[in-house]
Amino acid sequence: MIDLNRPWFRPPALSPAGAASVRLLFALLVYHTVPVGIGLHSQPHPVGLALAFDLTFLSAPGVMPGIRIGLIPVLAIYVLGRLPLFTLSLMLLATVLPGTLDNSQGSTQHGRQVISLITLAQLLYHIAGSTRFIRHDRLQRARWEVFMGQQAIVAAYTVTAITKLLRSGLGWITDSANFPIQMTKNIRMQYYNTLEPETVEGFWATTSASAQQLFLDSPNLCRVLLSSGLALELFAVVALLGRRPAAAYGALLITFHLMVRTMTGLNFRYHLAALFIFLVLPALLIAIITRSLARRMK
Amino acid sequence: MPILRQIAPLSGGILIALLCLLLKENFPFTHYPMYSNFEDQTYYVWLSDGEGEPIPIQNTTGLRLGRIKKIYNTGLLEARELAGAKFGKKPRKRDLSPAQRRAPAEETLRWIYDSANPRAKAALRAAAPLGLYHVDIRIEKNRVIETTPLRVGELGAEEMEVSR
């Protein structure tokens, strides 16, 4: 029986140190997301802020290294949980500006958006928190920050599934039997990227080729596997039902990404890191603290 | 309204999802369109030097073919729109003629050169004329079939000099 009087969705019950650990790892991830340098001197297909501003100044010598150096104290203040409106606004700018220029070339990269979306979600929470509608103490704010990160990740996965269904309907499931040609495409491009024989003869390539043949021989197996990924994305909101569902769902999504990476060579490093930091880690931290408290009580 | 009260804590996530769906590919928003439809045919590209030998483009420029293909694909989509405006019906990408593929291919090669650092530019000039090869892939009777690589465009050293 579903209990409507008990809140279904609530922030993870992290300790102040636990929340700070999540902030520290996220700060490191944000720093890693900001590129060391950019070599793009035009924006032929502008998107987002590039529609209004010329962002090619980011490619000038010294600009990106300067941004990265300037970001260090900002991230340190963020980790301490101070001045969130200031720190999150700058973190958002530092990730959005290079990402926008990069995606204004006529080729959209989808790796880094999730980091900016987490930052945006946290910033929106603090903007709302500065009004009289939300009255949270410091610990509640820290927990809600993590919860907003979780929500941004879940939103991204849900949108992925909705787009698939909007564009292809349930035909996506039957058409997914064509996935093996995507694998060939990726294997070939991996090879032509570097011309290293390892990319066609190594463990990854042979595993991918075996999986590909299996899918060609059994298209329904391919459909079942990819449909399970679609279901995982579509029902990602389950990850917000508590720390255990979050950890379990995060682990499932990480496993799915690693499996797709083995088959296609596609890199999901930002998603993998975000899933670990916001979905898996909070549950681990709470479990560690709960156990250590229980030991002390004995 | 207990259900609405239950969903209220998710307002931030719902807002982000709606913005992503509405604003589509406007960074940081995205509607994640990759793999949203699985066609029965796709293609890949690779780059060659003046001798027609493949260039390890990632080692030379740091750019990966996944990205280069997307730039070329954007050009193909524009060529498709142009053909549609001219002949009244948009052809499928796979049905574009070699002549219609030439401009997107050459634009892509120019973009690669323009985006390269000085050392990579020198390597690309030494390898000129650069060629862009297009290979179609499809499934036929439980087998993946690849077409013979088609040289869709090239960029000579003189054209590199006049690049932006």
Chai-1 contact restraints between the chains, C-beta under 6 A:
chainA,res_idxA,chainB,res_idxB,connection_type,confidence,min_distance_angstrom,max_distance_angstrom,comment,restraint_id
A,L4,B,P2,contact,1.0,0.0,6.0,A-B,restraint_1
A,W8,B,Q6,contact,1.0,0.0,6.0,A-B,restraint_2
A,F9,B,P9,contact,1.0,0.0,6.0,A-B,restraint_3
A,F9,B,L10,contact,1.0,0.0,6.0,A-B,restraint_4
A,G39,B,S115,contact,1.0,0.0,6.0,A-B,restraint_5
A,G39,B,N117,contact,1.0,0.0,6.0,A-B,restraint_6
A,L40,B,S115,contact,1.0,0.0,6.0,A-B,restraint_7
A,V47,B,E25,contact,1.0,0.0,6.0,A-B,restraint_8
A,V47,B,N26,contact,1.0,0.0,6.0,A-B,restraint_9
A,V47,B,F27,contact,1.0,0.0,6.0,A-B,restraint_10
A,G48,B,N26,contact,1.0,0.0,6.0,A-B,restraint_11
A,G48,B,F27,contact,1.0,0.0,6.0,A-B,restraint_12
A,V96,B,P28,contact,1.0,0.0,6.0,A-B,restraint_13
A,G99,B,F27,contact,1.0,0.0,6.0,A-B,restraint_14
A,T100,B,F27,contact,1.0,0.0,6.0,A-B,restraint_15
A,N103,B,F27,contact,1.0,0.0,6.0,A-B,restraint_16
A,G106,B,I71,contact,1.0,0.0,6.0,A-B,restraint_17
A,G106,B,T74,contact,1.0,0.0,6.0,A-B,restraint_18
A,S107,B,R67,contact,1.0,0.0,6.0,A-B,restraint_19
A,S107,B,K70,contact,1.0,0.0,6.0,A-B,restraint_20
A,S107,B,I71,contact,1.0,0.0,6.0,A-B,restraint_21
A,T108,B,E25,contact,1.0,0.0,6.0,A-B,restraint_22
A,H110,B,T30,contact,1.0,0.0,6.0,A-B,restraint_23
A,Q113,B,P28,contact,1.0,0.0,6.0,A-B,restraint_24
A,Q113,B,T30,contact,1.0,0.0,6.0,A-B,restraint_25
A,S116,B,P28,contact,1.0,0.0,6.0,A-B,restraint_26
A,L117,B,I16,contact,1.0,0.0,6.0,A-B,restraint_27
A,L117,B,P28,contact,1.0,0.0,6.0,A-B,restraint_28
A,A121,B,G12,contact,1.0,0.0,6.0,A-B,restraint_29
A,A121,B,I16,contact,1.0,0.0,6.0,A-B,restraint_30
A,L124,B,G12,contact,1.0,0.0,6.0,A-B,restraint_31
A,Y125,B,G12,contact,1.0,0.0,6.0,A-B,restraint_32
A,M148,B,G12,contact,1.0,0.0,6.0,A-B,restraint_33
A,Q151,B,G12,contact,1.0,0.0,6.0,A-B,restraint_34
A,Q151,B,G13,contact,1.0,0.0,6.0,A-B,restraint_35
A,A152,B,I16,contact,1.0,0.0,6.0,A-B,restraint_36
A,V154,B,G13,contact,1.0,0.0,6.0,A-B,restraint_37
A,A155,B,G13,contact,1.0,0.0,6.0,A-B,restraint_38
A,A155,B,I16,contact,1.0,0.0,6.0,A-B,restraint_39
A,A155,B,A17,contact,1.0,0.0,6.0,A-B,restraint_40
A,T158,B,A17,contact,1.0,0.0,6.0,A-B,restraint_41
A,V159,B,A17,contact,1.0,0.0,6.0,A-B,restraint_42
A,V159,B,C20,contact,1.0,0.0,6.0,A-B,restraint_43
A,V159,B,L21,contact,1.0,0.0,6.0,A-B,restraint_44
A,V159,B,H31,contact,1.0,0.0,6.0,A-B,restraint_45
A,V159,B,Y32,contact,1.0,0.0,6.0,A-B,restraint_46
A,T160,B,Y32,contact,1.0,0.0,6.0,A-B,restraint_47
A,T163,B,H31,contact,1.0,0.0,6.0,A-B,restraint_48
A,T163,B,Y32,contact,1.0,0.0,6.0,A-B,restraint_49
A,T163,B,P33,contact,1.0,0.0,6.0,A-B,restraint_50
A,T163,B,S36,contact,1.0,0.0,6.0,A-B,restraint_51
A,K164,B,S36,contact,1.0,0.0,6.0,A-B,restraint_52
A,R167,B,S36,contact,1.0,0.0,6.0,A-B,restraint_53
A,R167,B,N37,contact,1.0,0.0,6.0,A-B,restraint_54
A,S168,B,N37,contact,1.0,0.0,6.0,A-B,restraint_55
A,D175,B,F38,contact,1.0,0.0,6.0,A-B,restraint_56
A,S176,B,F38,contact,1.0,0.0,6.0,A-B,restraint_57
A,N178,B,F38,contact,1.0,0.0,6.0,A-B,restraint_58
A,N178,B,D40,contact,1.0,0.0,6.0,A-B,restraint_59
A,P180,B,V144,contact,1.0,0.0,6.0,A-B,restraint_60
A,I181,B,T42,contact,1.0,0.0,6.0,A-B,restraint_61
A,I181,B,I137,contact,1.0,0.0,6.0,A-B,restraint_62
A,I181,B,I139,contact,1.0,0.0,6.0,A-B,restraint_63
A,I181,B,V144,contact,1.0,0.0,6.0,A-B,restraint_64
A,T184,B,I137,contact,1.0,0.0,6.0,A-B,restraint_65
A,T184,B,V144,contact,1.0,0.0,6.0,A-B,restraint_66
A,K185,B,T42,contact,1.0,0.0,6.0,A-B,restraint_67
A,K185,B,Y44,contact,1.0,0.0,6.0,A-B,restraint_68
A,R188,B,Y44,contact,1.0,0.0,6.0,A-B,restraint_69
A,M189,B,Y44,contact,1.0,0.0,6.0,A-B,restraint_70
A,M189,B,L65,contact,1.0,0.0,6.0,A-B,restraint_71
A,M189,B,G66,contact,1.0,0.0,6.0,A-B,restraint_72
A,Y192,B,W46,contact,1.0,0.0,6.0,A-B,restraint_73
A,Y192,B,P54,contact,1.0,0.0,6.0,A-B,restraint_74
A,Y192,B,L65,contact,1.0,0.0,6.0,A-B,restraint_75
A,N193,B,Q58,contact,1.0,0.0,6.0,A-B,restraint_76
A,N193,B,R64,contact,1.0,0.0,6.0,A-B,restraint_77
A,N193,B,L65,contact,1.0,0.0,6.0,A-B,restraint_78
A,T194,B,P56,contact,1.0,0.0,6.0,A-B,restraint_79
A,T194,B,Q58,contact,1.0,0.0,6.0,A-B,restraint_80
A,T194,B,N59,contact,1.0,0.0,6.0,A-B,restraint_81
A,L195,B,P54,contact,1.0,0.0,6.0,A-B,restraint_82
A,L195,B,P56,contact,1.0,0.0,6.0,A-B,restraint_83
A,L216,B,N142,contact,1.0,0.0,6.0,A-B,restraint_84
